[in-house]
Amino acid sequence: MRSPRTRAGGGWSRPRGGAADRHGPRPWGVAAPSAASAPRRRGQAKPTPARQQHRAPLHPGAWWLWSLGLGTAATRTTNPLLLGLLMAAAGYVVATHRSSAPWARSYTAFVKLAVAVLLIRLAFTVVLGSPIPGTHVLLTLPEVPLPHWAQGIRLGGEVTAEALLFAGYNGLKLAALLICVGAANALAGPARLLKSLPGALYEIGVAVVVALTFAPHLIADVQRLRAARRLRGRPDRGIQGLLQVGLPVLESALERSVALAAAMDARGYGRTAAVPARVRRTTSALTLGGLLGVCAGTYGLLTAEGGAYGLPVLGAGVVAALAGLRLGGRRTPRTRYRPESWGVHAWLVAGSGAAVAALLALASVRDPDALYPGVVPLVAPSLPLWPAAAVLLALLPAFIVPKEPQDPEEPS
């Protein structure tokens, strides 16, 4: 039997089998209920807003430029107040924008490494002494006599407050640099960063990404094995626990390496395309000449006599090196699935890191006493106002970068 037909707009059409038609005809001018307003059944997924579906994460290169800018700023001062403010800003951004991926947990390991570096620097000063003269003697260790060929080195002796403070300032600078690099590792995914590299650096980038990814996985394996041993009532600390955890960790690392090698071989890694000889020669000349130009321009900027030619030579070297990398990418034919986009937020994040580095470099020239506090005589460091305000620019990503949306848990 044919289905009933209705007349609409001068023609004939079949009625639709929607929810409104099942409950009877709709009045004239009343639209059908949309999918968003319709009641959601039990077990059905909640619709996600369109603005959250198409929100792209921040470009990983922006996070690395931001962290490198903070690391550059850390090298321009030994003021512990500014260095502490810089590390606090990096830690706050990591705490607000770190994901739950395994490689994002490496920030804690970098913090522990920074603390270890600071303590080792202080221990070396206590044991081996320091060339910094001081009058505030904290303790005196028994001094070990050394032969004549070891002049300038001593073991033990007087430990002064000035020497410890000088070593602490320099160790804190290196610790801040490590924490800034750890922030980049926690915020930028290595796999996404690899997709953004030019074709000429793809093979080098793969090696670097594999090396950066190995440490977080190693830390995750150690934590997992220690938790398993604690659940079984076995020791997970000390020499015995270290030996019994080390073998499974080494075994999993070897298995991961073999699986990675097989996956790379199956995907055609290492295959290169044939390019003409003149293109290869031009690429080599541009890359080598560009690197030499960058070195010469940097040397000119750092010296007083080369200030006139330093910037032009540096610019020409950068242009030549980029052209060489562009031509060198022809040897590695590859496609990018959903390439990373560089938007307004990426410019702001990278610019904030560059601004912090530039302002602290300017402050180190104009007011070196505030950024490099002295230890002889022994004085307390002061917090310069406008360099501290410049460091606070590092907090800009915490407020302008949108967080990745989290899917709400469905009620049972």
Stockholm file with secondary structure:
# STOCKHOLM 1.0

chainA/1-412         MRSPRTRAGGGWSRPRGGAADRHGPRPWGVAAPSAASAPRRRGQAKPTPARQQHRAPLHPGAWWLWSLGLGTAATRTTNPLLLGLLMAAAGYVVATHRSSAPWARSYTAFVKLAVAVLLIRLAFTVVLGSPIPGTHVLLTLPEVPLPHWAQGIRLGGEVTAEALLFAGYNGLKLAALLICVGAANALAGPARLLKSLPGALYEIGVAVVVALTFAPHLIADVQRLRAARRLRGRPDRGIQGLLQVGLPVLESALERSVALAAAMDARGYGRTAAVPARVRRTTSALTLGGLLGVCAGTYGLLTAEGGAYGLPVLGAGVVAALAGLRLGGRRTPRTRYRPESWGVHAWLVAGSGAAVAALLALASVRDPDALYPGVVPLVAPSLPLWPAAAVLLALLPAFIVPKEPQDPEEPS
#=GR chainA/1-412 SS CCCCCEEETTEEECCCCSHHHHTCCCCTTCCCCCTTTSCCCTTCCCCCCHHHHTCCCCCHHHHHHHHHHHHHHHTTCCCHHHHHHHHHHHHHHHHHHCCSSGGGGHHHHHHHHHHHHHHHHHHHHHHHCCSSCCSCEEEEEEEECCCGGGTTCCEEEEEEHHHHHHHHHHHHHHHHHHHHHHHHHHHSCHHHHHHTSCGGGHHHHHHHHHHHHHHHHHHHHHHHHHHHHHHTTCCCSHHHHHHHHHHHHHHHHHHHHHHHHHHHHHTTTTCCCCCCHHHHHHHHHHHHHHHHHHHHHHHHHHSSTTHHHHHHHHHHHHHHHHHHHHHHGGGSCCCCSSCCCCCHHHHHHHHHHHHHHHHHHHHHHHCHHHHSCCTTTTCCCCCCHHHHHHHGGGGHHHHHSCCCCCCCCCCC
#=GC SS_cons         CCCCCEEETTEEECCCCSHHHHTCCCCTTCCCCCTTTSCCCTTCCCCCCHHHHTCCCCCHHHHHHHHHHHHHHHTTCCCHHHHHHHHHHHHHHHHHHCCSSGGGGHHHHHHHHHHHHHHHHHHHHHHHCCSSCCSCEEEEEEEECCCGGGTTCCEEEEEEHHHHHHHHHHHHHHHHHHHHHHHHHHHSCHHHHHHTSCGGGHHHHHHHHHHHHHHHHHHHHHHHHHHHHHHTTCCCSHHHHHHHHHHHHHHHHHHHHHHHHHHHHHTTTTCCCCCCHHHHHHHHHHHHHHHHHHHHHHHHHHSSTTHHHHHHHHHHHHHHHHHHHHHHGGGSCCCCSSCCCCCHHHHHHHHHHHHHHHHHHHHHHHCHHHHSCCTTTTCCCCCCHHHHHHHGGGGHHHHHSCCCCCCCCCCC
//
